[in-house]
Amino acid sequence: MKITSKILNIPPFISTSWENIESIYMHETTLVIVLKNNSKVEIPNLGPALIKIIFDSHAKFIEEQSLNLPNKGSINFGLPLIEGGGELDALTSSMKHNPEQANMPNIPEEVLKKITAIAKLISDETPLNIPKPEQNCNCPHCQIARAMQTISGINPENLDPDVSEDELKFRNWDIKEMGEKLYIVSNPLDSNEQYTVFLGEPIGCTCGKNNCEHIKSVLNT
């Protein structure tokens, strides 16, 4: 047996790369693996620890694929990427709010997705210090700030103008949809604390509790 962010090998059921897998989800006590050719592999009675490893490995594969960035260089639009720590600090400090650019065109969506993907990966290690966008401003700084708020579970349209920075940083759980009615719920302050929630029949969570806060968090998103 070998499970990494590259391959899934569980003899005698399956041995393939994650690239060939469309999605994975739990059906009661059975792990269902949907391949890209629409066929399914069902593996019953896996232990909770092994199930967590499988979902974590799949999530890591998806994150690595979503980045699709070189290790060095810059994203078009003049946004620097720095290896090691301090990527977000370098990004936000190099570009301040500029009211003279309030009517700038929108940053391409693919660029914003790459920026937020990097921010999401970094937030798994340390809490995000989310910059605050100015109202009715479309300068690059404010566009990126709004995108970062979105990936942190904050809806800019619902923010009070006087929301404090501490409130902007706070969120209980990160929620990621992994398949039909299947979600990964993780602690933004501790990447090792992670649960799988299934909203099918029956509703359940790998924490083993009924009506837990993880299920409530998914239902409230």
Secondary structure as a PSIPRED ss2 file (coil, helix, strand):
# PSIPRED VFORMAT (PSIPRED V4.0)

   1 M C   1.000  0.000  0.000
   2 K E   0.000  0.000  1.000
   3 I E   0.000  0.000  1.000
   4 T C   1.000  0.000  0.000
   5 S C   1.000  0.000  0.000
   6 K C   1.000  0.000  0.000
   7 I E   0.000  0.000  1.000
   8 L E   0.000  0.000  1.000
   9 N E   0.000  0.000  1.000
  10 I E   0.000  0.000  1.000
  11 P C   1.000  0.000  0.000
  12 P C   1.000  0.000  0.000
  13 F C   1.000  0.000  0.000
  14 I E   0.000  0.000  1.000
  15 S E   0.000  0.000  1.000
  16 T E   0.000  0.000  1.000
  17 S E   0.000  0.000  1.000
  18 W H   0.000  1.000  0.000
  19 E H   0.000  1.000  0.000
  20 N H   0.000  1.000  0.000
  21 I E   0.000  0.000  1.000
  22 E E   0.000  0.000  1.000
  23 S E   0.000  0.000  1.000
  24 I E   0.000  0.000  1.000
  25 Y E   0.000  0.000  1.000
  26 M E   0.000  0.000  1.000
  27 H E   0.000  0.000  1.000
  28 E C   1.000  0.000  0.000
  29 T C   1.000  0.000  0.000
  30 T E   0.000  0.000  1.000
  31 L E   0.000  0.000  1.000
  32 V E   0.000  0.000  1.000
  33 I E   0.000  0.000  1.000
  34 V E   0.000  0.000  1.000
  35 L E   0.000  0.000  1.000
  36 K C   1.000  0.000  0.000
  37 N C   1.000  0.000  0.000
  38 N C   1.000  0.000  0.000
  39 S C   1.000  0.000  0.000
  40 K E   0.000  0.000  1.000
  41 V E   0.000  0.000  1.000
  42 E E   0.000  0.000  1.000
  43 I E   0.000  0.000  1.000
  44 P E   0.000  0.000  1.000
  45 N C   1.000  0.000  0.000
  46 L C   1.000  0.000  0.000
  47 G C   1.000  0.000  0.000
  48 P H   0.000  1.000  0.000
  49 A H   0.000  1.000  0.000
  50 L H   0.000  1.000  0.000
  51 I H   0.000  1.000  0.000
  52 K H   0.000  1.000  0.000
  53 I H   0.000  1.000  0.000
  54 I H   0.000  1.000  0.000
  55 F H   0.000  1.000  0.000
  56 D H   0.000  1.000  0.000
  57 S H   0.000  1.000  0.000
  58 H H   0.000  1.000  0.000
  59 A H   0.000  1.000  0.000
  60 K H   0.000  1.000  0.000
  61 F H   0.000  1.000  0.000
  62 I H   0.000  1.000  0.000
  63 E H   0.000  1.000  0.000
  64 E H   0.000  1.000  0.000
  65 Q H   0.000  1.000  0.000
  66 S H   0.000  1.000  0.000
  67 L H   0.000  1.000  0.000
  68 N C   1.000  0.000  0.000
  69 L C   1.000  0.000  0.000
  70 P C   1.000  0.000  0.000
  71 N C   1.000  0.000  0.000
  72 K C   1.000  0.000  0.000
  73 G C   1.000  0.000  0.000
  74 S E   0.000  0.000  1.000
  75 I E   0.000  0.000  1.000
  76 N C   1.000  0.000  0.000
  77 F C   1.000  0.000  0.000
  78 G C   1.000  0.000  0.000
  79 L E   0.000  0.000  1.000
  80 P E   0.000  0.000  1.000
  81 L C   1.000  0.000  0.000
  82 I C   1.000  0.000  0.000
  83 E C   1.000  0.000  0.000
  84 G C   1.000  0.000  0.000
  85 G C   1.000  0.000  0.000
  86 G C   1.000  0.000  0.000
  87 E H   0.000  1.000  0.000
  88 L H   0.000  1.000  0.000
  89 D H   0.000  1.000  0.000
  90 A H   0.000  1.000  0.000
  91 L H   0.000  1.000  0.000
  92 T H   0.000  1.000  0.000
  93 S H   0.000  1.000  0.000
  94 S C   1.000  0.000  0.000
  95 M C   1.000  0.000  0.000
  96 K C   1.000  0.000  0.000
  97 H C   1.000  0.000  0.000
  98 N C   1.000  0.000  0.000
  99 P H   0.000  1.000  0.000
 100 E H   0.000  1.000  0.000
 101 Q H   0.000  1.000  0.000
 102 A C   1.000  0.000  0.000
 103 N C   1.000  0.000  0.000
 104 M C   1.000  0.000  0.000
 105 P C   1.000  0.000  0.000
 106 N C   1.000  0.000  0.000
 107 I C   1.000  0.000  0.000
 108 P C   1.000  0.000  0.000
 109 E H   0.000  1.000  0.000
 110 E H   0.000  1.000  0.000
 111 V H   0.000  1.000  0.000
 112 L H   0.000  1.000  0.000
 113 K H   0.000  1.000  0.000
 114 K H   0.000  1.000  0.000
 115 I H   0.000  1.000  0.000
 116 T H   0.000  1.000  0.000
 117 A H   0.000  1.000  0.000
 118 I H   0.000  1.000  0.000
 119 A H   0.000  1.000  0.000
 120 K H   0.000  1.000  0.000
 121 L H   0.000  1.000  0.000
 122 I H   0.000  1.000  0.000
 123 S H   0.000  1.000  0.000
 124 D C   1.000  0.000  0.000
 125 E C   1.000  0.000  0.000
 126 T C   1.000  0.000  0.000
 127 P C   1.000  0.000  0.000
 128 L C   1.000  0.000  0.000
 129 N C   1.000  0.000  0.000
 130 I C   1.000  0.000  0.000
 131 P C   1.000  0.000  0.000
 132 K C   1.000  0.000  0.000
 133 P C   1.000  0.000  0.000
 134 E C   1.000  0.000  0.000
 135 Q C   1.000  0.000  0.000
 136 N C   1.000  0.000  0.000
 137 C C   1.000  0.000  0.000
 138 N C   1.000  0.000  0.000
 139 C C   1.000  0.000  0.000
 140 P H   0.000  1.000  0.000
 141 H H   0.000  1.000  0.000
 142 C H   0.000  1.000  0.000
 143 Q H   0.000  1.000  0.000
 144 I H   0.000  1.000  0.000
 145 A H   0.000  1.000  0.000
 146 R H   0.000  1.000  0.000
 147 A H   0.000  1.000  0.000
 148 M H   0.000  1.000  0.000
 149 Q H   0.000  1.000  0.000
 150 T H   0.000  1.000  0.000
 151 I H   0.000  1.000  0.000
 152 S C   1.000  0.000  0.000
 153 G C   1.000  0.000  0.000
 154 I C   1.000  0.000  0.000
 155 N C   1.000  0.000  0.000
 156 P H   0.000  1.000  0.000
 157 E H   0.000  1.000  0.000
 158 N H   0.000  1.000  0.000
 159 L C   1.000  0.000  0.000
 160 D C   1.000  0.000  0.000
 161 P C   1.000  0.000  0.000
 162 D C   1.000  0.000  0.000
 163 V C   1.000  0.000  0.000
 164 S C   1.000  0.000  0.000
 165 E H   0.000  1.000  0.000
 166 D H   0.000  1.000  0.000
 167 E H   0.000  1.000  0.000
 168 L H   0.000  1.000  0.000
 169 K H   0.000  1.000  0.000
 170 F C   1.000  0.000  0.000
 171 R C   1.000  0.000  0.000
 172 N C   1.000  0.000  0.000
 173 W C   1.000  0.000  0.000
 174 D E   0.000  0.000  1.000
 175 I E   0.000  0.000  1.000
 176 K E   0.000  0.000  1.000
 177 E E   0.000  0.000  1.000
 178 M E   0.000  0.000  1.000
 179 G E   0.000  0.000  1.000
 180 E C   1.000  0.000  0.000
 181 K C   1.000  0.000  0.000
 182 L E   0.000  0.000  1.000
 183 Y E   0.000  0.000  1.000
 184 I E   0.000  0.000  1.000
 185 V E   0.000  0.000  1.000
 186 S E   0.000  0.000  1.000
 187 N E   0.000  0.000  1.000
 188 P C   1.000  0.000  0.000
 189 L C   1.000  0.000  0.000
 190 D E   0.000  0.000  1.000
 191 S E   0.000  0.000  1.000
 192 N E   0.000  0.000  1.000
 193 E E   0.000  0.000  1.000
 194 Q E   0.000  0.000  1.000
 195 Y E   0.000  0.000  1.000
 196 T E   0.000  0.000  1.000
 197 V E   0.000  0.000  1.000
 198 F E   0.000  0.000  1.000
 199 L C   1.000  0.000  0.000
 200 G C   1.000  0.000  0.000
 201 E C   1.000  0.000  0.000
 202 P C   1.000  0.000  0.000
 203 I C   1.000  0.000  0.000
 204 G E   0.000  0.000  1.000
 205 C E   0.000  0.000  1.000
 206 T C   1.000  0.000  0.000
 207 C C   1.000  0.000  0.000
 208 G C   1.000  0.000  0.000
 209 K C   1.000  0.000  0.000
 210 N C   1.000  0.000  0.000
 211 N C   1.000  0.000  0.000
 212 C C   1.000  0.000  0.000
 213 E H   0.000  1.000  0.000
 214 H H   0.000  1.000  0.000
 215 I H   0.000  1.000  0.000
 216 K H   0.000  1.000  0.000
 217 S H   0.000  1.000  0.000
 218 V H   0.000  1.000  0.000
 219 L H   0.000  1.000  0.000
 220 N C   1.000  0.000  0.000
 221 T C   1.000  0.000  0.000
